[in-house]
């Protein structure tokens, strides 16, 4: 049984991830800030609720030692946390960058942790992708103009994950950066464009969760920056192609 630490457990993507992980018989430690949200977490898969362990902790306030303690006996770590625009630019940086780096470092130092998946955003890049259209580039520029603090924080955290992973001596380490486009609450379609996808597109949160779990359950998926929007390929086929062909959108 794989034990998964899910950071930001009450987020909409994280709730879908919890449901899928529990259905796949994985053990989930779901970190939540508000104890009132515990039942929401457990309700994601009532039949397998014994596999779901809501744990109250402040990701923002947890120090390095606290982060290391949360990693105890954990196999996989999923970062699906974020300030969500609450608290201004300072809190966005504190959660989306500083806290993210703290937990990445703790995961790299934890002997049991073998995989870290970052749920990021398609705007998490320093410059437009070489394969984007003019409209995609315009969308990217407008995104940085409107939510530049968030995009900068996410980019810095993603770069830290990649750089520290390359420096690590852990032979079994897998790092994955999943960058979905605009998120929607529409039902998942199971059809995606994955890898070097366009920016100007949306994707249901349910499909983001399904892709995240599928990536974690594959072997040899480390070091990939993977863009995601809705498309025409099945999730399983798209993930197989990305992992086997080492398709990455990191430039």
C-alpha positions in Angstrom: 0.0 0.0 0.0 1.4 3.4 -1.0 1.1 6.2 1.6 0.5 9.6 0.1 0.9 13.0 1.7 -1.6 15.4 0.1 -0.8 19.0 0.9 -3.8 21.4 0.5 -6.3 18.6 1.0 -9.5 20.6 0.9 -8.8 22.2 -2.5 -11.1 21.2 -5.4 -8.4 19.3 -7.3 -7.2 17.7 -4.1 -10.6 16.4 -3.3 -10.8 14.6 -6.6 -7.3 13.3 -6.1 -8.4 11.9 -2.7 -11.3 10.1 -4.2 -9.2 8.5 -6.9 -6.3 7.5 -4.6 -8.8 5.9 -2.1 -10.5 4.0 -5.0 -7.0 2.7 -6.0 -6.4 1.5 -2.4 -3.7 4.0 -1.5 -3.4 5.5 2.0 -3.9 9.3 2.0 -2.8 11.7 4.7 -4.7 14.9 3.7 -3.4 18.1 5.2 -6.1 20.6 6.0 -6.1 23.9 7.8 -9.7 23.9 9.1 -10.8 20.9 11.2 -14.4 21.4 10.0 -13.3 20.2 6.6 -12.4 16.7 7.8 -15.8 15.2 6.9 -15.5 16.6 3.4 -12.3 14.7 3.0 -13.7 11.5 4.4 -16.8 11.7 2.2 -14.7 11.5 -1.0 -14.8 7.7 -0.7 -17.0 6.5 2.1 -16.4 2.8 1.3 -12.6 3.3 1.8 -12.7 6.1 4.3 -10.4 4.0 6.5 -7.6 4.8 4.0 -8.2 8.6 4.4 -6.6 10.4 7.3 -7.4 14.2 7.5 -4.7 15.9 9.5 -4.9 19.5 10.7 -1.8 21.6 10.1 -0.9 25.0 8.7 1.3 24.6 5.6 2.2 28.2 5.8 3.3 28.1 9.5 4.9 24.6 9.5 8.7 24.9 9.9 11.3 22.7 8.4 11.2 20.2 11.3 7.4 20.1 11.1 7.6 19.4 7.4 10.1 16.6 7.9 7.8 15.1 10.6 4.8 15.0 8.2 7.0 13.0 5.7 7.5 10.1 8.1 6.7 6.8 6.3 5.3 8.7 3.3 6.0 7.3 -0.2 4.5 10.0 -2.4 4.0 13.7 -1.9 1.4 15.8 -3.8 1.5 19.6 -3.6 -2.0 20.9 -4.3 -1.9 23.8 -1.9 -2.0 27.6 -2.5 -2.9 30.9 -1.0 -5.8 31.2 -3.5 -5.3 34.9 -3.7 -6.2 35.4 0.0 -4.0 37.6 2.1 -2.4 39.7 -0.6 1.0 39.3 -2.4 2.9 38.6 0.7 0.8 35.5 1.6 0.9 34.3 -2.0 4.7 34.3 -1.9 4.7 32.8 1.6 2.5 29.8 0.6 3.0 29.3 -3.1 6.8 29.7 -3.1 8.4 29.7 0.4 6.2 27.0 1.9 6.4 24.9 -1.3 10.2 25.0 -1.3 10.2 24.0 2.4 8.1 20.9 1.7 10.1 20.0 -1.4 13.3 20.1 0.7 11.7 18.0 3.4 10.6 15.4 0.8 14.1 15.2 -0.7 15.5 14.6 2.8 12.9 12.0 3.8 14.3 8.5 3.2 10.9 7.0 2.4 9.7 9.6 -0.1 10.2 8.6 -3.7 7.9 10.8 -5.7 6.8 14.5 -5.5 4.1 15.8 -7.8 3.6 19.6 -8.0 0.2 20.8 -9.2 1.2 24.0 -10.8 -0.2 26.3 -13.5 0.3 26.8 -17.2 1.5 30.4 -16.6 4.4 29.0 -14.5 7.2 29.8 -17.0 9.6 32.6 -17.6 8.7 33.1 -21.3 6.2 31.9 -23.9 6.6 28.4 -25.2 8.3 28.2 -28.6 5.4 26.2 -30.1 2.6 28.6 -29.0 0.5 30.7 -31.4 0.3 34.5 -31.2 -2.9 34.2 -29.3 -1.4 31.9 -26.7 1.5 34.3 -26.2 -0.9 37.2 -25.7 -2.9 35.1 -23.2 0.4 34.3 -21.3 1.4 38.0 -21.2 -2.0 39.1 -20.0 -1.9 36.4 -17.3 1.4 37.6 -15.9 0.0 41.2 -16.0 -3.0 40.2 -14.0 -1.6 37.6 -11.6 2.1 38.1 -11.8 2.8 37.6 -8.1 1.2 34.2 -8.3 2.8 33.2 -11.5 6.2 34.3 -10.2 5.8 32.3 -7.0 4.7 29.2 -8.8 7.5 29.5 -11.3 10.1 29.9 -8.5 8.8 26.8 -6.7 8.7 24.7 -9.9 12.3 25.7 -10.7 13.4 24.8 -7.2 11.8 21.4 -7.5 13.6 20.8 -10.7 17.0 22.1 -9.7 17.0 20.4 -6.3 15.9 17.2 -7.8 18.8 17.3 -10.2 21.2 17.9 -7.3 19.7 15.1 -5.2 21.6 11.8 -4.7 18.3 9.9 -4.3 18.5 7.2 -7.0 14.7 6.4 -6.7 13.5 10.0 -6.8 10.8 11.1 -9.2 9.7 14.8 -9.6 6.8 15.8 -11.7 5.5 19.3 -12.5 1.9 19.3 -13.8 0.8 22.6 -15.3 -2.9 22.7 -16.1 -4.6 25.5 -18.0 -7.7 27.3 -16.7 -9.5 25.1 -14.3 -13.2 24.4 -14.5 -15.7 22.5 -12.3 -17.3 20.8 -15.3 -17.4 17.0 -15.1 -14.2 15.3 -16.3 -14.2 14.1 -19.9 -11.2 11.8 -19.6 -9.8 13.4 -22.9 -6.8 15.6 -22.7 -3.9 17.3 -24.5 -0.9 16.6 -22.4 2.8 17.4 -22.6 3.5 20.4 -24.9 -0.1 21.8 -24.8 -1.3 25.2 -25.7 -1.8 27.8 -22.9 -5.2 29.1 -24.2 -7.3 26.2 -23.0 -9.2 24.9 -20.0 -9.5 21.6 -18.2 -11.9 20.1 -15.6 -10.4 19.7 -12.2 -11.5 16.1 -12.2 -9.3 15.4 -15.2 -6.4 17.2 -13.6 -6.7 14.9 -10.6 -7.0 11.8 -12.8 -3.8 12.8 -14.8 -1.9 13.5 -11.5 -2.7 10.0 -10.2 -2.0 8.3 -13.5 1.4 10.0 -13.6 2.3 9.0 -10.1 1.4 5.4 -10.8 3.7 5.2 -13.8 7.4 4.5 -13.6 10.2 6.7 -14.9 8.1 9.9 -15.0 10.6 12.1 -13.2 12.0 15.4 -14.4 9.0 16.2 -16.7 7.2 19.5 -16.9 3.8 18.6 -18.3 1.2 21.1 -19.6 -2.4 20.0 -19.6 -5.6 21.2 -21.2 -8.7 19.3 -22.5 -8.1 17.5 -25.7 -8.8 14.4 -27.7 -6.5 11.7 -26.2 -7.5 9.4 -23.4 -5.7 10.1 -20.1 -4.1 6.7 -20.0 -2.8 7.0 -23.6 -1.6 10.6 -23.1 0.3 9.7 -19.9 1.8 6.6 -21.5 3.1 8.8 -24.4 4.4 11.6 -22.3 6.3 9.2 -19.9 7.6 6.7 -22.6 8.7 9.5 -25.0 9.9 11.9 -22.3 7.7 14.7 -23.6 8.4 17.8 -21.6 7.3 21.4 -21.9 10.2 22.7 -20.0 12.3 25.0 -22.2 
